Amino acid sequence: MAANENPQDARTAPGAPAPAREFRMPELAREAGITVRTLRFYRERKLIPPPRREGRIAWYNEHHLARLRTIAALLDRGHTLGGIAELLSAFDTGRDVGELLGLEHPLVPPWSEETPVRLTPEELADHFSEDINAENLTASLDIGYLAVDGDEFVHISRRLLDASTELVDRGVPLAAVLEAGRQVRAHADALADLFATLIRAHILPDVLTRPSTTEPPAPHEVTRIAETIEKLRPLTKGVVEAELSMAMDRRVRAELARWLPEQDTKGE
């Protein structure tokens, strides 16, 4: 670097990443549209993380600004500061998105075709309204429906998110939806164990049961595993969908058979 070159100029040179924005307290309050007094109150209530300190100067960043905008949006939606504090606490202790989504084996394509959905805390509140509370948020994080990525949530599946939203819109409490999801997850894991055992025992026994070795599998073995899994994917889905559909038919018919006589009795 030349003697007269300014380090700040080097950081902002063409092609260089933009430096992270930092704010003094008055600047942050102005950007967030609140007073310095309100900002101090939020900090005392631990609604925002501590600032970076440089001597006696406190520096805030984009994360603090995003948090303040989230608080404002949740207040606009009718949440109390106490409820917001609980939500943010659950948010801060949530599972990282890498833990939730980093399940794929590099040698084998993922079995699932689900599409993750990114949501701000405000968008999540829009989906579930007053049902968004610390207990339900913690349950969603615990089940694995949600993970945290910076100042956003990542929902593991667009289809599951849409189904949950529809059920809540039709009057099913979110807590009941999450409990049902927890039970469905347990049954789905049991089904996956059943199919995995079937595949291991009868389809790939020579590859998957060979003696342990530090040598990586041969390329033709990896190719065979990947091709077999790709062919089995629609078969397993078809079996589960067929059995679930027939089970729902049986249950609905049984419920109707029980419900109709009760209605006839009430009409007498």
C-alpha positions in Angstrom: 0.0 0.0 0.0 1.3 3.4 -0.9 2.2 5.7 1.9 -0.5 8.2 1.0 -3.2 5.6 0.4 -6.1 5.8 2.9 -7.2 2.4 4.3 -10.8 3.6 4.1 -10.3 4.1 0.3 -9.0 0.6 0.0 -12.1 -0.9 1.7 -14.4 1.0 -0.6 -12.4 0.4 -3.8 -14.4 -1.0 -6.8 -15.2 -4.7 -6.4 -14.4 -4.6 -2.6 -17.3 -5.7 -0.3 -19.1 -2.8 1.3 -18.0 -2.2 4.9 -20.6 -3.1 7.6 -22.6 -0.1 8.7 -22.2 0.9 12.4 -24.2 3.5 14.3 -23.9 5.6 17.4 -26.9 5.5 19.6 -28.6 8.7 18.2 -28.0 7.5 14.6 -29.5 4.1 15.3 -32.5 5.6 17.0 -33.0 7.9 14.0 -32.7 5.1 11.5 -35.2 3.0 13.5 -37.7 5.9 13.9 -37.6 5.9 17.7 -36.3 8.1 20.4 -32.9 7.6 22.1 -34.9 7.2 25.4 -36.9 4.3 23.8 -33.7 2.7 22.5 -32.2 2.9 26.0 -35.3 1.3 27.4 -35.1 -1.6 24.9 -31.5 -2.1 25.7 -32.2 -2.2 29.5 -35.0 -4.7 28.8 -32.5 -6.8 26.8 -34.7 -6.6 23.7 -31.6 -5.9 21.6 -28.1 -7.4 22.0 -25.3 -5.5 23.7 -23.4 -3.1 21.4 -19.8 -3.4 20.4 -17.7 -1.1 22.7 -14.7 0.9 21.6 -13.5 2.5 24.8 -16.5 4.5 26.1 -18.2 4.5 22.7 -21.0 2.0 21.9 -21.3 0.9 18.3 -24.5 -0.7 16.9 -24.9 -2.5 13.6 -27.4 -3.6 11.0 -28.4 -6.5 13.2 -29.5 -4.1 15.9 -31.5 -2.0 13.4 -33.2 -5.1 12.1 -34.1 -6.1 15.6 -35.6 -2.7 16.3 -37.7 -2.8 13.2 -38.9 -6.3 14.2 -40.0 -4.9 17.6 -41.8 -2.1 16.0 -43.6 -4.4 13.5 -44.7 -6.8 16.3 -45.9 -3.9 18.4 -48.0 -2.8 15.4 -49.5 -6.3 15.2 -50.7 -6.1 18.9 -47.9 -8.0 20.7 -46.9 -6.7 24.1 -43.3 -5.9 25.0 -43.3 -8.8 27.4 -44.5 -11.2 24.7 -41.9 -9.8 22.3 -39.2 -10.3 24.8 -40.2 -14.0 25.1 -40.4 -14.4 21.3 -36.9 -12.8 20.8 -35.5 -15.0 23.5 -36.8 -18.1 21.7 -35.5 -16.7 18.5 -32.0 -16.1 19.9 -31.8 -19.7 21.2 -33.2 -21.3 18.0 -31.4 -23.9 16.0 -29.1 -22.6 13.3 -30.3 -23.1 9.7 -27.2 -25.1 8.9 -28.1 -27.6 11.5 -31.6 -27.9 10.2 -30.9 -28.1 6.4 -27.4 -29.6 6.3 -28.7 -33.1 6.2 -27.7 -34.1 2.7 -24.9 -36.6 2.1 -22.6 -35.3 -0.6 -22.5 -38.6 -2.4 -26.3 -39.1 -2.6 -29.1 -36.8 -3.7 -31.5 -35.7 -1.0 -34.7 -37.9 -0.7 -36.9 -34.9 0.1 -38.0 -32.4 -2.5 -39.3 -29.8 0.0 -38.5 -26.1 -0.6 -37.4 -24.1 2.4 -39.0 -20.7 3.0 -37.3 -17.6 4.4 -39.5 -15.5 6.7 -38.9 -12.3 8.7 -40.4 -12.4 12.3 -43.1 -10.0 11.0 -44.0 -12.3 8.1 -44.2 -15.3 10.5 -46.5 -13.2 12.7 -48.7 -12.5 9.6 -49.0 -16.2 9.0 -50.2 -17.1 12.5 -51.4 -13.8 14.1 -52.0 -14.1 17.8 -51.0 -17.8 17.8 -47.3 -16.6 17.5 -46.1 -16.8 21.1 -42.9 -18.0 22.8 -44.3 -21.4 23.6 -45.4 -22.1 20.0 -42.2 -20.6 18.6 -40.1 -22.8 20.8 -42.1 -25.9 19.8 -41.6 -25.1 16.1 -37.8 -24.7 16.6 -37.7 -27.9 18.7 -39.6 -30.0 16.1 -37.4 -28.6 13.4 -40.0 -26.7 11.4 -38.1 -23.5 11.9 -34.5 -22.5 12.1 -32.8 -19.2 12.6 -30.5 -17.5 10.0 -29.3 -14.1 11.1 -32.4 -11.9 11.6 -34.7 -14.3 9.7 -36.4 -17.6 10.1 -36.2 -20.5 7.7 -39.2 -22.8 7.5 -38.1 -26.3 6.4 -41.0 -26.8 3.9 -43.3 -24.6 1.9 -45.9 -27.4 1.9 -45.9 -27.8 5.6 -46.0 -24.0 6.1 -49.0 -23.7 3.8 -50.8 -26.6 5.5 -50.2 -25.2 8.9 -51.4 -21.7 7.9 -54.6 -23.2 6.3 -55.4 -25.3 9.5 -54.9 -22.2 11.7 -57.1 -20.1 9.4 -59.8 -22.8 9.7 -59.8 -22.5 13.5 -57.3 -25.2 14.6 -55.0 -23.7 17.3 -51.4 -23.5 16.3 -50.4 -25.4 19.4 -52.6 -28.3 18.3 -51.2 -28.2 14.8 -47.6 -28.4 16.2 -48.5 -31.3 18.5 -50.0 -33.1 15.5 -46.9 -32.3 13.6 -44.7 -33.7 16.3 -46.7 -37.0 16.3 -46.6 -37.1 12.4 -42.9 -36.7 12.6 -42.5 -39.6 15.0 -44.7 -41.9 12.7 -42.8 -40.7 9.6 -39.5 -41.6 11.3 -40.8 -45.1 12.0 -41.9 -45.5 8.4 -38.4 -44.3 7.2 -36.8 -46.8 9.5 -39.0 -49.6 8.1 -38.1 -48.7 4.5 -34.4 -48.2 5.3 -34.3 -51.7 6.9 -36.0 -53.2 3.9 -33.5 -51.5 1.5 -30.5 -52.4 3.6 -31.5 -56.1 4.1 -32.7 -56.9 0.6 -31.6 -54.4 -2.0 -28.1 -53.3 -1.2 -26.8 -55.9 1.3 -23.4 -56.4 -0.5 -22.6 -52.7 -0.4 -24.1 -51.5 2.9 -23.1 -54.5 5.0 -19.5 -54.9 3.9 -16.8 -54.8 6.7 -15.9 -51.4 8.0 -12.9 -49.9 6.3 -11.2 -46.5 6.0 -11.3 -46.8 2.3 -14.0 -44.7 0.6 -16.6 -46.6 -1.4 -15.7 -47.4 -5.0 -17.2 -45.0 -7.6 -19.4 -47.8 -9.0 -20.8 -48.5 -5.5 -21.7 -44.8 -5.0 -23.4 -44.7 -8.4 -25.4 -47.9 -7.7 -26.6 -46.5 -4.3 -27.6 -43.2 -5.8 -29.4 -44.8 -8.7 -31.2 -47.3 -6.4 -32.4 -44.5 -4.1 -33.6 -42.4 -7.0 -35.7 -45.4 -8.3 -37.1 -46.2 -4.8 -38.1 -42.6 -4.0 -41.5 -42.7 -5.9 -42.2 -46.2 -4.8 -42.0 -45.4 -1.1 -44.0 -42.2 -1.5 -46.6 -44.1 -3.5 -47.0 -46.8 -0.7 -47.3 -44.2 2.0 -49.8 -42.0 0.1 -51.9 -45.1 -0.8 -52.0 -46.5 2.7 -52.7 -43.0 4.2 -55.5 -42.3 1.7 -57.2 -45.7 2.4 -56.7 -45.2 6.2 -58.4 -41.8 6.0 -61.3 -43.3 4.0 -61.8 -45.9 6.7 -61.6 -43.3 9.5 -64.0 -40.8 7.7 -66.6 -43.6 7.0 -66.4 -44.7 10.7 -66.8 -41.1 11.9 -69.8 -40.5 9.6 -71.4 -43.8 10.7 -71.1 -42.7 14.3 -72.1 -39.0 13.6 -75.2 -39.6 11.5 -77.2 -41.7 14.0 -76.4 -39.1 16.7 -77.9 -36.4 14.5 -81.0 -38.6 13.8 -81.4 -39.0 17.6 -81.2 -35.3 18.2 -83.9 -34.6 15.6 -86.5 -36.9 17.3 
